[in-house]
């Protein structure tokens, strides 16, 4: 299973980062998230990274970052896809 990100749909709202931190700590603590989202204020480019601490929300029906992404930018794929795997930084 892979988590893929469609960069055309991501607006760097950081909901995925907060959901991830909640999974790990049971609190909204972005510094403890497996996901790091940032936006460059000069040119608007978005950096989205997932580090090695991601366990794809084991014991959950689906990863919380995918479940709560309000723009549909994150999806689960069990096969090869055109979008980049999230671990392959933009």
PyMOL Python script that loads the backbone (N, CA, C, O; Angstrom):
from pymol import cmd

cmd.read_pdbstr("""\
ATOM      1  N   UNK A   1       0.852  -1.185   0.000  1.00  0.00           N
ATOM      2  CA  UNK A   1       0.000   0.000   0.000  1.00  0.00           C
ATOM      3  C   UNK A   1       0.893   1.242   0.000  1.00  0.00           C
ATOM      4  O   UNK A   1       1.879   1.310   0.733  1.00  0.00           O
ATOM      5  N   UNK A   2       0.538   2.206  -0.821  1.00  0.00           N
ATOM      6  CA  UNK A   2       1.270   3.460  -0.906  1.00  0.00           C
ATOM      7  C   UNK A   2       0.314   4.620  -0.648  1.00  0.00           C
ATOM      8  O   UNK A   2      -0.866   4.560  -0.996  1.00  0.00           O
ATOM      9  N   UNK A   3       0.837   5.666  -0.038  1.00  0.00           N
ATOM     10  CA  UNK A   3       0.090   6.916   0.080  1.00  0.00           C
ATOM     11  C   UNK A   3       0.646   7.823  -1.006  1.00  0.00           C
ATOM     12  O   UNK A   3       1.849   8.082  -1.058  1.00  0.00           O
ATOM     13  N   UNK A   4      -0.235   8.302  -1.871  1.00  0.00           N
ATOM     14  CA  UNK A   4       0.195   9.185  -2.947  1.00  0.00           C
ATOM     15  C   UNK A   4      -0.411  10.568  -2.750  1.00  0.00           C
ATOM     16  O   UNK A   4      -1.483  10.719  -2.165  1.00  0.00           O
ATOM     17  N   UNK A   5       0.292  11.561  -3.246  1.00  0.00           N
ATOM     18  CA  UNK A   5      -0.142  12.954  -3.113  1.00  0.00           C
ATOM     19  C   UNK A   5      -0.253  13.580  -4.485  1.00  0.00           C
ATOM     20  O   UNK A   5       0.676  13.506  -5.289  1.00  0.00           O
ATOM     21  N   UNK A   6      -1.387  14.193  -4.749  1.00  0.00           N
ATOM     22  CA  UNK A   6      -1.584  14.941  -5.980  1.00  0.00           C
ATOM     23  C   UNK A   6      -1.235  16.389  -5.674  1.00  0.00           C
ATOM     24  O   UNK A   6      -1.996  17.088  -5.005  1.00  0.00           O
ATOM     25  N   UNK A   7      -0.080  16.839  -6.167  1.00  0.00           N
ATOM     26  CA  UNK A   7       0.388  18.187  -5.835  1.00  0.00           C
ATOM     27  C   UNK A   7      -0.516  19.278  -6.397  1.00  0.00           C
ATOM     28  O   UNK A   7      -0.475  20.412  -5.918  1.00  0.00           O
ATOM     29  N   UNK A   8      -1.331  18.964  -7.400  1.00  0.00           N
ATOM     30  CA  UNK A   8      -2.264  19.951  -7.949  1.00  0.00           C
ATOM     31  C   UNK A   8      -3.432  20.226  -7.009  1.00  0.00           C
ATOM     32  O   UNK A   8      -4.097  21.255  -7.127  1.00  0.00           O
ATOM     33  N   UNK A   9      -3.683  19.314  -6.080  1.00  0.00           N
ATOM     34  CA  UNK A   9      -4.812  19.475  -5.153  1.00  0.00           C
ATOM     35  C   UNK A   9      -4.397  19.913  -3.755  1.00  0.00           C
ATOM     36  O   UNK A   9      -5.248  20.278  -2.944  1.00  0.00           O
ATOM     37  N   UNK A  10      -3.101  19.883  -3.464  1.00  0.00           N
ATOM     38  CA  UNK A  10      -2.615  20.225  -2.126  1.00  0.00           C
ATOM     39  C   UNK A  10      -2.454  21.735  -1.989  1.00  0.00           C
ATOM     40  O   UNK A  10      -1.837  22.383  -2.834  1.00  0.00           O
ATOM     41  N   UNK A  11      -3.019  22.289  -0.910  1.00  0.00           N
ATOM     42  CA  UNK A  11      -2.930  23.723  -0.639  1.00  0.00           C
ATOM     43  C   UNK A  11      -2.129  24.035   0.623  1.00  0.00           C
ATOM     44  O   UNK A  11      -2.153  25.166   1.107  1.00  0.00           O
ATOM     45  N   UNK A  12      -1.422  23.043   1.158  1.00  0.00           N
ATOM     46  CA  UNK A  12      -0.583  23.201   2.357  1.00  0.00           C
ATOM     47  C   UNK A  12      -1.383  23.671   3.561  1.00  0.00           C
ATOM     48  O   UNK A  12      -0.914  24.507   4.334  1.00  0.00           O
ATOM     49  N   UNK A  13      -2.579  23.140   3.722  1.00  0.00           N
ATOM     50  CA  UNK A  13      -3.418  23.522   4.865  1.00  0.00           C
ATOM     51  C   UNK A  13      -2.925  22.889   6.170  1.00  0.00           C
ATOM     52  O   UNK A  13      -3.281  23.350   7.254  1.00  0.00           O
ATOM     53  N   UNK A  14      -2.119  21.849   6.070  1.00  0.00           N
ATOM     54  CA  UNK A  14      -1.492  21.157   7.197  1.00  0.00           C
ATOM     55  C   UNK A  14      -2.445  20.289   8.018  1.00  0.00           C
ATOM     56  O   UNK A  14      -2.095  19.851   9.115  1.00  0.00           O
ATOM     57  N   UNK A  15      -3.638  20.040   7.498  1.00  0.00           N
ATOM     58  CA  UNK A  15      -4.565  19.136   8.192  1.00  0.00           C
ATOM     59  C   UNK A  15      -3.958  17.740   8.307  1.00  0.00           C
ATOM     60  O   UNK A  15      -4.105  17.083   9.337  1.00  0.00           O
ATOM     61  N   UNK A  16      -3.280  17.289   7.262  1.00  0.00           N
ATOM     62  CA  UNK A  16      -2.647  15.969   7.298  1.00  0.00           C
ATOM     63  C   UNK A  16      -1.570  15.910   8.385  1.00  0.00           C
ATOM     64  O   UNK A  16      -1.431  14.900   9.075  1.00  0.00           O
ATOM     65  N   UNK A  17      -0.825  16.977   8.528  1.00  0.00           N
ATOM     66  CA  UNK A  17       0.225  17.051   9.545  1.00  0.00           C
ATOM     67  C   UNK A  17      -0.380  16.972  10.946  1.00  0.00           C
ATOM     68  O   UNK A  17       0.153  16.276  11.811  1.00  0.00           O
ATOM     69  N   UNK A  18      -1.465  17.664  11.173  1.00  0.00           N
ATOM     70  CA  UNK A  18      -2.132  17.623  12.480  1.00  0.00           C
ATOM     71  C   UNK A  18      -2.749  16.252  12.755  1.00  0.00           C
ATOM     72  O   UNK A  18      -2.644  15.738  13.869  1.00  0.00           O
ATOM     73  N   UNK A  19      -3.392  15.659  11.746  1.00  0.00           N
ATOM     74  CA  UNK A  19      -3.995  14.336  11.920  1.00  0.00           C
ATOM     75  C   UNK A  19      -2.924  13.301  12.242  1.00  0.00           C
ATOM     76  O   UNK A  19      -3.130  12.426  13.083  1.00  0.00           O
ATOM     77  N   UNK A  20      -1.797  13.402  11.581  1.00  0.00           N
ATOM     78  CA  UNK A  20      -0.687  12.481  11.826  1.00  0.00           C
ATOM     79  C   UNK A  20      -0.155  12.636  13.249  1.00  0.00           C
ATOM     80  O   UNK A  20       0.087  11.648  13.942  1.00  0.00           O
ATOM     81  N   UNK A  21       0.021  13.872  13.671  1.00  0.00           N
ATOM     82  CA  UNK A  21       0.527  14.084  15.034  1.00  0.00           C
ATOM     83  C   UNK A  21      -0.457  13.533  16.068  1.00  0.00           C
ATOM     84  O   UNK A  21      -0.044  12.997  17.097  1.00  0.00           O
ATOM     85  N   UNK A  22      -1.746  13.663  15.797  1.00  0.00           N
ATOM     86  CA  UNK A  22      -2.745  13.119  16.715  1.00  0.00           C
ATOM     87  C   UNK A  22      -2.636  11.595  16.798  1.00  0.00           C
ATOM     88  O   UNK A  22      -2.770  11.018  17.877  1.00  0.00           O
ATOM     89  N   UNK A  23      -2.394  10.953  15.665  1.00  0.00           N
ATOM     90  CA  UNK A  23      -2.218   9.498  15.660  1.00  0.00           C
ATOM     91  C   UNK A  23      -1.047   9.093  16.557  1.00  0.00           C
ATOM     92  O   UNK A  23      -1.149   8.129  17.315  1.00  0.00           O
ATOM     93  N   UNK A  24       0.052   9.821  16.472  1.00  0.00           N
ATOM     94  CA  UNK A  24       1.250   9.460  17.227  1.00  0.00           C
ATOM     95  C   UNK A  24       1.178   9.837  18.704  1.00  0.00           C
ATOM     96  O   UNK A  24       1.708   9.114  19.547  1.00  0.00           O
ATOM     97  N   UNK A  25       0.530  10.957  19.031  1.00  0.00           N
ATOM     98  CA  UNK A  25       0.610  11.478  20.397  1.00  0.00           C
ATOM     99  C   UNK A  25      -0.730  11.646  21.108  1.00  0.00           C
ATOM    100  O   UNK A  25      -0.766  11.928  22.306  1.00  0.00           O
ATOM    101  N   UNK A  26      -1.834  11.474  20.376  1.00  0.00           N
ATOM    102  CA  UNK A  26      -3.187  11.737  20.895  1.00  0.00           C
ATOM    103  C   UNK A  26      -3.355  13.207  21.264  1.00  0.00           C
ATOM    104  O   UNK A  26      -4.163  13.560  22.123  1.00  0.00           O
ATOM    105  N   UNK A  27      -2.574  14.054  20.596  1.00  0.00           N
ATOM    106  CA  UNK A  27      -2.660  15.511  20.752  1.00  0.00           C
ATOM    107  C   UNK A  27      -2.252  16.131  19.420  1.00  0.00           C
ATOM    108  O   UNK A  27      -1.553  15.500  18.628  1.00  0.00           O
ATOM    109  N   UNK A  28      -2.686  17.364  19.172  1.00  0.00           N
ATOM    110  CA  UNK A  28      -2.287  18.072  17.965  1.00  0.00           C
ATOM    111  C   UNK A  28      -0.932  18.724  18.232  1.00  0.00           C
ATOM    112  O   UNK A  28      -0.855  19.794  18.836  1.00  0.00           O
ATOM    113  N   UNK A  29       0.136  18.067  17.773  1.00  0.00           N
ATOM    114  CA  UNK A  29       1.503  18.463  18.062  1.00  0.00           C
ATOM    115  C   UNK A  29       2.298  18.305  16.762  1.00  0.00           C
ATOM    116  O   UNK A  29       2.949  17.279  16.565  1.00  0.00           O
ATOM    117  N   UNK A  30       2.256  19.300  15.875  1.00  0.00           N
ATOM    118  CA  UNK A  30       2.855  19.171  14.545  1.00  0.00           C
ATOM    119  C   UNK A  30       4.316  18.732  14.542  1.00  0.00           C
ATOM    120  O   UNK A  30       4.751  18.054  13.611  1.00  0.00           O
ATOM    121  N   UNK A  31       5.061  19.098  15.544  1.00  0.00           N
ATOM    122  CA  UNK A  31       6.467  18.714  15.600  1.00  0.00           C
ATOM    123  C   UNK A  31       6.652  17.208  15.751  1.00  0.00           C
ATOM    124  O   UNK A  31       7.738  16.699  15.470  1.00  0.00           O
ATOM    125  N   UNK A  32       5.634  16.488  16.181  1.00  0.00           N
ATOM    126  CA  UNK A  32       5.708  15.036  16.364  1.00  0.00           C
ATOM    127  C   UNK A  32       5.063  14.265  15.215  1.00  0.00           C
ATOM    128  O   UNK A  32       4.898  13.048  15.299  1.00  0.00           O
ATOM    129  N   UNK A  33       4.704  14.956  14.162  1.00  0.00           N
ATOM    130  CA  UNK A  33       4.080  14.348  12.996  1.00  0.00           C
ATOM    131  C   UNK A  33       5.114  13.682  12.101  1.00  0.00           C
ATOM    132  O   UNK A  33       6.272  14.099  12.072  1.00  0.00           O
ATOM    133  N   UNK A  34       4.703  12.647  11.369  1.00  0.00           N
ATOM    134  CA  UNK A  34       5.556  12.032  10.349  1.00  0.00           C
ATOM    135  C   UNK A  34       5.537  12.855   9.070  1.00  0.00           C
ATOM    136  O   UNK A  34       6.338  12.617   8.165  1.00  0.00           O
ATOM    137  N   UNK A  35       4.630  13.817   8.990  1.00  0.00           N
ATOM    138  CA  UNK A  35       4.450  14.640   7.796  1.00  0.00           C
ATOM    139  C   UNK A  35       4.910  16.065   8.098  1.00  0.00           C
ATOM    140  O   UNK A  35       4.592  16.628   9.145  1.00  0.00           O
ATOM    141  N   UNK A  36       5.654  16.625   7.171  1.00  0.00           N
ATOM    142  CA  UNK A  36       6.107  18.015   7.294  1.00  0.00           C
ATOM    143  C   UNK A  36       5.641  18.769   6.055  1.00  0.00           C
ATOM    144  O   UNK A  36       5.984  18.405   4.930  1.00  0.00           O
ATOM    145  N   UNK A  37       4.859  19.818   6.269  1.00  0.00           N
ATOM    146  CA  UNK A  37       4.320  20.616   5.174  1.00  0.00           C
ATOM    147  C   UNK A  37       4.798  22.053   5.353  1.00  0.00           C
ATOM    148  O   UNK A  37       4.728  22.610   6.449  1.00  0.00           O
ATOM    149  N   UNK A  38       5.282  22.645   4.268  1.00  0.00           N
ATOM    150  CA  UNK A  38       5.669  24.054   4.322  1.00  0.00           C
ATOM    151  C   UNK A  38       5.379  24.713   2.976  1.00  0.00           C
ATOM    152  O   UNK A  38       5.351  24.065   1.929  1.00  0.00           O
ATOM    153  N   UNK A  39       5.167  26.014   3.045  1.00  0.00           N
ATOM    154  CA  UNK A  39       4.917  26.801   1.838  1.00  0.00           C
ATOM    155  C   UNK A  39       5.887  27.974   1.818  1.00  0.00           C
ATOM    156  O   UNK A  39       6.050  28.679   2.814  1.00  0.00           O
ATOM    157  N   UNK A  40       6.525  28.169   0.679  1.00  0.00           N
ATOM    158  CA  UNK A  40       7.442  29.287   0.500  1.00  0.00           C
ATOM    159  C   UNK A  40       6.612  30.550   0.279  1.00  0.00           C
ATOM    160  O   UNK A  40       5.864  30.612  -0.696  1.00  0.00           O
ATOM    161  N   UNK A  41       6.715  31.557   1.145  1.00  0.00           N
ATOM    162  CA  UNK A  41       5.880  32.755   0.998  1.00  0.00           C
ATOM    163  C   UNK A  41       6.229  33.602  -0.222  1.00  0.00           C
ATOM    164  O   UNK A  41       5.391  34.367  -0.700  1.00  0.00           O
ATOM    165  N   UNK A  42       7.455  33.475  -0.732  1.00  0.00           N
ATOM    166  CA  UNK A  42       7.827  34.271  -1.903  1.00  0.00           C
ATOM    167  C   UNK A  42       7.210  33.745  -3.200  1.00  0.00           C
ATOM    168  O   UNK A  42       6.658  34.515  -3.987  1.00  0.00           O
ATOM    169  N   UNK A  43       7.307  32.432  -3.417  1.00  0.00           N
ATOM    170  CA  UNK A  43       6.816  31.904  -4.693  1.00  0.00           C
ATOM    171  C   UNK A  43       5.643  30.935  -4.564  1.00  0.00           C
ATOM    172  O   UNK A  43       5.123  30.462  -5.574  1.00  0.00           O
ATOM    173  N   UNK A  44       5.224  30.638  -3.344  1.00  0.00           N
ATOM    174  CA  UNK A  44       4.058  29.789  -3.132  1.00  0.00           C
ATOM    175  C   UNK A  44       4.304  28.302  -3.298  1.00  0.00           C
ATOM    176  O   UNK A  44       3.358  27.518  -3.216  1.00  0.00           O
ATOM    177  N   UNK A  45       5.534  27.890  -3.528  1.00  0.00           N
ATOM    178  CA  UNK A  45       5.796  26.464  -3.691  1.00  0.00           C
ATOM    179  C   UNK A  45       5.578  25.728  -2.368  1.00  0.00           C
ATOM    180  O   UNK A  45       5.862  26.245  -1.288  1.00  0.00           O
ATOM    181  N   UNK A  46       5.073  24.529  -2.492  1.00  0.00           N
ATOM    182  CA  UNK A  46       4.741  23.701  -1.331  1.00  0.00           C
ATOM    183  C   UNK A  46       5.722  22.541  -1.253  1.00  0.00           C
ATOM    184  O   UNK A  46       5.975  21.859  -2.247  1.00  0.00           O
ATOM    185  N   UNK A  47       6.270  22.326  -0.067  1.00  0.00           N
ATOM    186  CA  UNK A  47       7.095  21.149   0.197  1.00  0.00           C
ATOM    187  C   UNK A  47       6.301  20.243   1.118  1.00  0.00           C
ATOM    188  O   UNK A  47       5.773  20.684   2.139  1.00  0.00           O
ATOM    189  N   UNK A  48       6.221  18.981   0.753  1.00  0.00           N
ATOM    190  CA  UNK A  48       5.474  17.989   1.518  1.00  0.00           C
ATOM    191  C   UNK A  48       6.376  16.771   1.655  1.00  0.00           C
ATOM    192  O   UNK A  48       6.758  16.161   0.657  1.00  0.00           O
ATOM    193  N   UNK A  49       6.715  16.419   2.890  1.00  0.00           N
ATOM    194  CA  UNK A  49       7.588  15.272   3.126  1.00  0.00           C
ATOM    195  C   UNK A  49       6.987  14.351   4.176  1.00  0.00           C
ATOM    196  O   UNK A  49       6.290  14.787   5.092  1.00  0.00           O
ATOM    197  N   UNK A  50       7.274  13.078   4.019  1.00  0.00           N
ATOM    198  CA  UNK A  50       6.891  12.090   5.015  1.00  0.00           C
ATOM    199  C   UNK A  50       8.168  11.381   5.457  1.00  0.00           C
ATOM    200  O   UNK A  50       8.942  10.907   4.624  1.00  0.00           O
ATOM    201  N   UNK A  51       8.384  11.312   6.760  1.00  0.00           N
ATOM    202  CA  UNK A  51       9.613  10.678   7.236  1.00  0.00           C
ATOM    203  C   UNK A  51       9.388   9.207   7.589  1.00  0.00           C
ATOM    204  O   UNK A  51       8.282   8.688   7.442  1.00  0.00           O
ATOM    205  N   UNK A  52      10.422   8.558   8.043  1.00  0.00           N
ATOM    206  CA  UNK A  52      10.408   7.116   8.293  1.00  0.00           C
ATOM    207  C   UNK A  52       9.550   6.703   9.481  1.00  0.00           C
ATOM    208  O   UNK A  52       9.325   5.508   9.675  1.00  0.00           O
ATOM    209  N   UNK A  53       9.064   7.641  10.281  1.00  0.00           N
ATOM    210  CA  UNK A  53       8.232   7.269  11.425  1.00  0.00           C
ATOM    211  C   UNK A  53       6.794   6.940  11.031  1.00  0.00           C
ATOM    212  O   UNK A  53       6.001   6.525  11.877  1.00  0.00           O
ATOM    213  N   UNK A  54       6.451   7.122   9.758  1.00  0.00           N
ATOM    214  CA  UNK A  54       5.087   6.817   9.297  1.00  0.00           C
ATOM    215  C   UNK A  54       4.824   5.320   9.405  1.00  0.00           C
ATOM    216  O   UNK A  54       5.578   4.508   8.868  1.00  0.00           O
ATOM    217  N   UNK A  55       3.748   4.963  10.103  1.00  0.00           N
ATOM    218  CA  UNK A  55       3.332   3.564  10.199  1.00  0.00           C
ATOM    219  C   UNK A  55       2.004   3.338   9.468  1.00  0.00           C
ATOM    220  O   UNK A  55       1.339   2.321   9.665  1.00  0.00           O
ATOM    221  N   UNK A  56       1.633   4.302   8.622  1.00  0.00           N
ATOM    222  CA  UNK A  56       0.380   4.289   7.866  1.00  0.00           C
ATOM    223  C   UNK A  56      -0.826   4.070   8.772  1.00  0.00           C
ATOM    224  O   UNK A  56      -1.794   3.403   8.408  1.00  0.00           O
ATOM    225  N   UNK A  57      -0.737   4.651   9.957  1.00  0.00           N
ATOM    226  CA  UNK A  57      -1.808   4.614  10.959  1.00  0.00           C
ATOM    227  C   UNK A  57      -2.284   3.188  11.236  1.00  0.00           C
ATOM    228  O   UNK A  57      -3.459   2.850  11.093  1.00  0.00           O
ATOM    229  N   UNK A  58      -1.329   2.387  11.631  1.00  0.00           N
ATOM    230  CA  UNK A  58      -1.649   1.010  11.993  1.00  0.00           C
ATOM    231  C   UNK A  58      -2.783   1.021  13.018  1.00  0.00           C
ATOM    232  O   UNK A  58      -2.846   1.909  13.867  1.00  0.00           O
ATOM    233  N   UNK A  59      -3.647   0.070  12.941  1.00  0.00           N
ATOM    234  CA  UNK A  59      -4.839  -0.075  13.791  1.00  0.00           C
ATOM    235  C   UNK A  59      -5.954   0.907  13.438  1.00  0.00           C
ATOM    236  O   UNK A  59      -6.948   0.988  14.161  1.00  0.00           O
ATOM    237  N   UNK A  60      -5.811   1.645  12.358  1.00  0.00           N
ATOM    238  CA  UNK A  60      -6.883   2.510  11.857  1.00  0.00           C
ATOM    239  C   UNK A  60      -7.392   1.907  10.555  1.00  0.00           C
ATOM    240  O   UNK A  60      -6.678   1.161   9.885  1.00  0.00           O
ATOM    241  N   UNK A  61      -8.626   2.234  10.206  1.00  0.00           N
ATOM    242  CA  UNK A  61      -9.210   1.730   8.965  1.00  0.00           C
ATOM    243  C   UNK A  61      -8.454   2.243   7.744  1.00  0.00           C
ATOM    244  O   UNK A  61      -8.269   1.511   6.772  1.00  0.00           O
ATOM    245  N   UNK A  62      -8.018   3.503   7.793  1.00  0.00           N
ATOM    246  CA  UNK A  62      -7.211   4.106   6.742  1.00  0.00           C
ATOM    247  C   UNK A  62      -6.316   5.157   7.390  1.00  0.00           C
ATOM    248  O   UNK A  62      -6.628   5.646   8.476  1.00  0.00           O
ATOM    249  N   UNK A  63      -5.212   5.510   6.741  1.00  0.00           N
ATOM    250  CA  UNK A  63      -4.340   6.542   7.322  1.00  0.00           C
ATOM    251  C   UNK A  63      -5.120   7.838   7.559  1.00  0.00           C
ATOM    252  O   UNK A  63      -5.890   8.280   6.707  1.00  0.00           O
ATOM    253  N   UNK A  64      -4.905   8.429   8.720  1.00  0.00           N
ATOM    254  CA  UNK A  64      -5.659   9.635   9.083  1.00  0.00           C
ATOM    255  C   UNK A  64      -5.362  10.806   8.153  1.00  0.00           C
ATOM    256  O   UNK A  64      -6.236  11.645   7.930  1.00  0.00           O
ATOM    257  N   UNK A  65      -4.145  10.884   7.603  1.00  0.00           N
ATOM    258  CA  UNK A  65      -3.844  11.966   6.664  1.00  0.00           C
ATOM    259  C   UNK A  65      -4.724  11.870   5.434  1.00  0.00           C
ATOM    260  O   UNK A  65      -5.179  12.889   4.915  1.00  0.00           O
ATOM    261  N   UNK A  66      -4.969  10.663   4.962  1.00  0.00           N
ATOM    262  CA  UNK A  66      -5.839  10.452   3.799  1.00  0.00           C
ATOM    263  C   UNK A  66      -7.292  10.733   4.177  1.00  0.00           C
ATOM    264  O   UNK A  66      -8.016  11.409   3.447  1.00  0.00           O
ATOM    265  N   UNK A  67      -7.698  10.212   5.308  1.00  0.00           N
ATOM    266  CA  UNK A  67      -9.084  10.362   5.754  1.00  0.00           C
ATOM    267  C   UNK A  67      -9.493  11.822   5.914  1.00  0.00           C
ATOM    268  O   UNK A  67     -10.609  12.193   5.550  1.00  0.00           O
ATOM    269  N   UNK A  68      -8.607  12.650   6.451  1.00  0.00           N
ATOM    270  CA  UNK A  68      -8.976  14.034   6.762  1.00  0.00           C
ATOM    271  C   UNK A  68      -8.475  15.077   5.764  1.00  0.00           C
ATOM    272  O   UNK A  68      -8.630  16.274   6.007  1.00  0.00           O
ATOM    273  N   UNK A  69      -7.885  14.659   4.661  1.00  0.00           N
ATOM    274  CA  UNK A  69      -7.464  15.615   3.633  1.00  0.00           C
ATOM    275  C   UNK A  69      -8.703  16.187   2.959  1.00  0.00           C
ATOM    276  O   UNK A  69      -9.371  15.504   2.184  1.00  0.00           O
ATOM    277  N   UNK A  70      -9.001  17.439   3.260  1.00  0.00           N
ATOM    278  CA  UNK A  70     -10.253  18.039   2.772  1.00  0.00           C
ATOM    279  C   UNK A  70     -10.246  18.335   1.281  1.00  0.00           C
ATOM    280  O   UNK A  70     -11.302  18.570   0.693  1.00  0.00           O
ATOM    281  N   UNK A  71      -9.070  18.326   0.661  1.00  0.00           N
ATOM    282  CA  UNK A  71      -8.993  18.617  -0.776  1.00  0.00           C
ATOM    283  C   UNK A  71      -8.845  17.361  -1.622  1.00  0.00           C
ATOM    284  O   UNK A  71      -8.812  17.442  -2.850  1.00  0.00           O
ATOM    285  N   UNK A  72      -8.757  16.206  -0.982  1.00  0.00           N
ATOM    286  CA  UNK A  72      -8.603  14.957  -1.732  1.00  0.00           C
ATOM    287  C   UNK A  72      -7.226  14.801  -2.357  1.00  0.00           C
ATOM    288  O   UNK A  72      -7.067  14.057  -3.325  1.00  0.00           O
ATOM    289  N   UNK A  73      -6.227  15.495  -1.817  1.00  0.00           N
ATOM    290  CA  UNK A  73      -4.878  15.441  -2.383  1.00  0.00           C
ATOM    291  C   UNK A  73      -4.138  14.153  -2.028  1.00  0.00           C
ATOM    292  O   UNK A  73      -3.204  13.762  -2.729  1.00  0.00           O
ATOM    293  N   UNK A  74      -4.546  13.495  -0.953  1.00  0.00           N
ATOM    294  CA  UNK A  74      -3.890  12.257  -0.533  1.00  0.00           C
ATOM    295  C   UNK A  74      -4.806  11.080  -0.787  1.00  0.00           C
ATOM    296  O   UNK A  74      -6.002  11.131  -0.498  1.00  0.00           O
ATOM    297  N   UNK A  75      -4.238  10.028  -1.324  1.00  0.00           N
ATOM    298  CA  UNK A  75      -4.998   8.821  -1.620  1.00  0.00           C
ATOM    299  C   UNK A  75      -4.139   7.598  -1.339  1.00  0.00           C
ATOM    300  O   UNK A  75      -2.916   7.689  -1.232  1.00  0.00           O
ATOM    301  N   UNK A  76      -4.793   6.464  -1.224  1.00  0.00           N
ATOM    302  CA  UNK A  76      -4.101   5.188  -1.052  1.00  0.00           C
ATOM    303  C   UNK A  76      -4.118   4.479  -2.392  1.00  0.00           C
ATOM    304  O   UNK A  76      -5.136   4.445  -3.083  1.00  0.00           O
ATOM    305  N   UNK A  77      -2.984   3.919  -2.743  1.00  0.00           N
ATOM    306  CA  UNK A  77      -2.888   3.170  -3.988  1.00  0.00           C
ATOM    307  C   UNK A  77      -2.208   1.841  -3.716  1.00  0.00           C
ATOM    308  O   UNK A  77      -1.189   1.787  -3.027  1.00  0.00           O
ATOM    309  N   UNK A  78      -2.763   0.787  -4.248  1.00  0.00           N
ATOM    310  CA  UNK A  78      -2.159  -0.531  -4.116  1.00  0.00           C
ATOM    311  C   UNK A  78      -1.412  -0.928  -5.380  1.00  0.00           C
ATOM    312  O   UNK A  78      -0.877  -2.033  -5.470  1.00  0.00           O
ATOM    313  N   UNK A  79      -1.376  -0.022  -6.363  1.00  0.00           N
ATOM    314  CA  UNK A  79      -0.673  -0.305  -7.612  1.00  0.00           C
ATOM    315  C   UNK A  79       0.077   0.938  -8.044  1.00  0.00           C
ATOM    316  O   UNK A  79      -0.048   1.978  -7.397  1.00  0.00           O
ATOM    317  N   UNK A  80       0.833   0.870  -9.091  1.00  0.00           N
ATOM    318  CA  UNK A  80       1.575   2.022  -9.600  1.00  0.00           C
ATOM    319  C   UNK A  80       0.611   3.099 -10.044  1.00  0.00           C
ATOM    320  O   UNK A  80      -0.447   2.806 -10.602  1.00  0.00           O
ATOM    321  N   UNK A  81       0.977   4.348  -9.796  1.00  0.00           N
ATOM    322  CA  UNK A  81       0.116   5.476 -10.133  1.00  0.00           C
ATOM    323  C   UNK A  81       0.954   6.565 -10.781  1.00  0.00           C
ATOM    324  O   UNK A  81       2.183   6.545 -10.707  1.00  0.00           O
ATOM    325  N   UNK A  82       0.278   7.516 -11.419  1.00  0.00           N
ATOM    326  CA  UNK A  82       0.974   8.626 -12.056  1.00  0.00           C
ATOM    327  C   UNK A  82       1.500   9.620 -11.034  1.00  0.00           C
ATOM    328  O   UNK A  82       2.538  10.245 -11.257  1.00  0.00           O
ATOM    329  N   UNK A  83       0.792   9.776  -9.907  1.00  0.00           N
ATOM    330  CA  UNK A  83       1.245  10.696  -8.867  1.00  0.00           C
ATOM    331  C   UNK A  83       2.473  10.119  -8.189  1.00  0.00           C
ATOM    332  O   UNK A  83       2.690   8.908  -8.193  1.00  0.00           O
ATOM    333  N   UNK A  84       3.262  10.990  -7.614  1.00  0.00           N
ATOM    334  CA  UNK A  84       4.470  10.559  -6.912  1.00  0.00           C
ATOM    335  C   UNK A  84       4.100   9.942  -5.569  1.00  0.00           C
ATOM    336  O   UNK A  84       3.164  10.385  -4.903  1.00  0.00           O
ATOM    337  N   UNK A  85       4.840   8.924  -5.187  1.00  0.00           N
ATOM    338  CA  UNK A  85       4.712   8.391  -3.841  1.00  0.00           C
ATOM    339  C   UNK A  85       5.173   9.480  -2.892  1.00  0.00           C
ATOM    340  O   UNK A  85       6.173  10.150  -3.152  1.00  0.00           O
ATOM    341  N   UNK A  86       4.456   9.663  -1.797  1.00  0.00           N
ATOM    342  CA  UNK A  86       4.752  10.802  -0.924  1.00  0.00           C
ATOM    343  C   UNK A  86       6.167  10.783  -0.368  1.00  0.00           C
ATOM    344  O   UNK A  86       6.693  11.843  -0.028  1.00  0.00           O
ATOM    345  N   UNK A  87       6.788   9.649  -0.264  1.00  0.00           N
ATOM    346  CA  UNK A  87       8.148   9.596   0.237  1.00  0.00           C
ATOM    347  C   UNK A  87       9.140  10.142  -0.789  1.00  0.00           C
ATOM    348  O   UNK A  87      10.291  10.422  -0.452  1.00  0.00           O
ATOM    349  N   UNK A  88       8.700  10.293  -2.037  1.00  0.00           N
ATOM    350  CA  UNK A  88       9.537  10.887  -3.089  1.00  0.00           C
ATOM    351  C   UNK A  88       9.249  12.368  -3.114  1.00  0.00           C
ATOM    352  O   UNK A  88       8.437  12.816  -3.923  1.00  0.00           O
ATOM    353  N   UNK A  89       9.876  13.135  -2.269  1.00  0.00           N
ATOM    354  CA  UNK A  89       9.634  14.559  -2.098  1.00  0.00           C
ATOM    355  C   UNK A  89       9.484  15.292  -3.419  1.00  0.00           C
ATOM    356  O   UNK A  89      10.172  14.977  -4.391  1.00  0.00           O
ATOM    357  N   UNK A  90       8.577  16.280  -3.459  1.00  0.00           N
ATOM    358  CA  UNK A  90       8.370  17.100  -4.665  1.00  0.00           C
ATOM    359  C   UNK A  90       9.611  17.778  -5.048  1.00  0.00           C
ATOM    360  O   UNK A  90       9.635  18.511  -6.036  1.00  0.00           O
TER     361      UNK A  90
END
""", "prot")
cmd.dss("prot")
cmd.show_as("cartoon", "prot")
cmd.util.cbc("prot")
cmd.orient("prot")
